Amino acid sequence: MNRPLLMFAASLCLIGAALDTTSVTAANLLTNAEFETGTLAPWAGVGGLGPNATVTVQSPANGPTLPGPHSAFLENRAEANGLTMAQTTPNGTAVPGTVFYSYDLKLGSALNGGVFFVEIFAQNAAGAVIGNAGLQGNYSPAGWTHFSGSFVAPTNTDHLTIQFEAPTGAVFGSVSSMSVDNVNLNQGALTSASTSTWGRVKSLYR
């Protein structure tokens, strides 16, 4: 092979290497965080469920952060009732340190004392709550809105729980309903994904 062909072949190899780059994102500790299985599990209604207080998966109704037609919908029309949806990560999935959280919310109704909150707990290996992010809310976004924040999980943190709460007031006609989507809990542990960039290709010839 002559020199020009060798140089051309080498250039192709360099371009291929530049295109096959890796991006990193923080690993979500939650499962079915976008509800795209079309079912709730492993999310569950952990309080306040009844004929007039339900947690379902709806479609099409998608939050802005990630694609996909599904989201969860909490609808509480039971008076003085604390409807709650939660997910607990498996034992050993969290460590002491910063926990980042985010979620998309869209208000359904908030009438006569109906409100909406989010709570996140750090738990030890036995399941006891040893830290939390504080009470988040009252939320009442008229359209899909992305919320995010962080807190520091204390020593002996082993796993996490996040719960979405739609309590009603002790008056007739109290309603709390909210769509929930694209929930994320992470501690900055990274996962990689293949991406392409022409910026690196250009840099080869500068």
C-alpha positions in Angstrom: 0.0 0.0 0.0 1.4 3.4 -0.9 1.9 6.3 1.5 -1.2 8.3 0.5 -3.5 5.3 1.0 -1.9 4.5 4.4 -2.5 8.1 5.5 -6.1 7.9 4.3 -6.7 4.6 6.2 -5.2 6.1 9.3 -7.4 9.1 9.0 -10.5 6.9 8.8 -9.5 5.1 12.0 -9.0 8.4 13.8 -12.4 9.6 12.6 -14.0 6.4 13.8 -12.4 6.7 17.2 -13.6 10.3 17.5 -17.2 9.4 16.5 -17.3 6.4 19.0 -17.2 8.5 22.1 -18.8 7.9 25.5 -21.2 10.1 27.4 -22.0 9.5 31.0 -25.2 9.9 33.0 -26.0 9.3 36.7 -27.6 5.9 37.3 -31.2 6.2 38.5 -31.7 4.1 41.6 -35.4 3.7 40.8 -37.1 1.1 38.6 -39.9 1.9 36.1 -39.2 5.5 37.0 -40.9 6.8 33.8 -43.9 4.3 34.1 -43.2 3.1 30.6 -44.0 -0.5 31.4 -47.6 0.7 31.5 -48.0 -0.6 35.0 -47.1 0.8 38.5 -44.8 -1.9 39.9 -42.6 -1.6 41.7 -44.3 1.7 42.6 -47.3 1.0 45.0 -50.1 2.8 46.7 -48.9 2.7 50.3 -51.7 4.7 52.0 -55.1 6.0 51.5 -56.3 3.7 48.7 -60.0 3.2 48.3 -62.9 3.5 45.9 -62.5 7.3 45.7 -58.7 7.3 46.0 -56.6 5.6 43.3 -53.2 5.5 41.8 -53.1 4.5 38.1 -50.9 4.7 35.0 -52.3 6.9 32.3 -51.6 7.4 28.6 -51.1 9.5 26.6 -49.8 11.9 29.3 -46.1 12.4 29.4 -43.8 14.7 31.4 -41.3 16.9 29.6 -38.0 15.4 30.8 -38.0 12.1 28.8 -40.0 10.7 25.9 -42.8 8.1 26.3 -46.6 8.2 26.6 -47.1 7.0 30.2 -47.2 8.7 33.6 -48.7 8.0 37.0 -51.9 9.7 38.2 -52.9 10.1 41.8 -56.6 11.0 42.3 -57.9 11.5 45.8 -61.6 12.4 46.2 -62.0 10.9 49.7 -62.4 13.3 52.5 -59.6 13.7 55.0 -57.5 11.0 53.3 -53.7 10.7 52.7 -53.3 9.0 49.3 -49.6 8.1 48.8 -47.6 6.4 46.1 -44.0 5.3 46.9 -41.0 3.3 45.8 -38.2 2.0 48.1 -34.9 1.1 46.5 -33.4 -2.3 47.3 -31.1 -2.7 50.3 -27.5 -1.7 49.6 -28.4 0.7 46.7 -27.5 3.9 48.6 -24.6 5.3 50.6 -24.0 8.3 52.8 -23.5 11.5 50.8 -25.4 13.7 48.4 -28.7 12.4 46.9 -30.0 14.1 43.8 -33.7 14.0 43.0 -36.0 15.2 40.2 -39.5 14.6 38.9 -42.1 16.0 36.6 -45.5 17.1 38.0 -48.8 18.4 36.5 -51.8 19.4 38.6 -55.1 17.7 38.1 -57.2 19.3 40.8 -56.6 20.9 44.2 -60.0 21.8 45.8 -61.2 22.5 49.3 -58.0 21.8 51.1 -56.5 19.3 48.7 -52.6 19.6 48.6 -49.7 17.7 47.1 -46.3 16.9 48.6 -43.2 14.8 47.9 -40.9 13.3 50.6 -37.6 11.4 50.2 -36.1 9.3 53.1 -32.7 7.9 53.7 -33.0 4.5 55.6 -30.5 2.2 57.3 -30.3 -1.5 56.5 -33.1 -2.3 58.9 -35.4 0.2 57.1 -35.4 2.8 59.8 -35.6 6.4 58.5 -32.4 8.2 59.5 -32.5 11.3 57.2 -34.8 13.1 54.7 -35.0 15.8 52.1 -37.6 17.8 54.0 -41.2 18.2 52.9 -41.3 19.2 49.3 -44.4 21.3 48.2 -47.2 22.2 48.3 -47.1 21.7 44.6 -49.7 23.0 42.2 -48.2 23.3 38.7 -50.9 24.1 36.1 -48.8 22.5 33.3 -46.0 19.9 33.3 -43.1 21.2 35.4 -39.7 19.7 36.2 -38.6 19.9 39.8 -35.2 19.0 41.2 -33.0 19.3 44.2 -30.6 17.4 46.6 -30.0 16.5 50.2 -27.2 14.8 52.1 -27.9 11.3 53.3 -26.3 10.6 56.7 -23.9 7.9 58.0 -25.4 4.4 57.8 -27.6 5.2 54.8 -28.3 1.9 53.0 -31.3 2.6 50.7 -33.9 5.3 49.9 -37.7 5.8 49.6 -39.5 8.5 47.6 -43.2 9.1 48.1 -45.8 11.3 46.4 -48.6 12.4 48.7 -52.0 13.7 47.7 -53.9 14.4 51.0 -57.3 15.9 51.1 -58.9 18.2 53.7 -61.6 17.3 56.2 -64.3 19.0 54.3 -66.9 17.8 51.7 -65.6 18.1 48.2 -61.9 18.1 49.0 -59.9 16.9 46.0 -56.2 16.3 45.3 -55.0 14.9 42.0 -51.6 15.0 40.3 -49.8 13.5 37.3 -46.2 12.3 38.1 -43.5 11.3 35.6 -39.8 10.8 35.1 -38.8 10.4 38.7 -35.1 10.2 39.4 -33.0 9.4 42.5 -29.2 9.2 42.0 -26.0 9.7 43.9 -23.8 10.6 40.9 -22.7 7.0 40.1 -22.2 7.1 36.3 -23.4 4.9 33.5 -21.9 5.2 30.0 -23.6 5.4 26.6 -22.1 5.6 23.1 -22.5 8.9 21.3 -21.1 10.7 18.3 -19.4 14.1 18.1 -17.9 16.0 15.1 -16.1 18.3 17.5 -13.5 15.6 18.1 -13.2 15.0 14.4 -12.5 18.7 13.8 -9.9 18.7 16.6 -7.9 16.1 14.9 -7.1 18.5 12.1 -6.4 21.7 14.2 
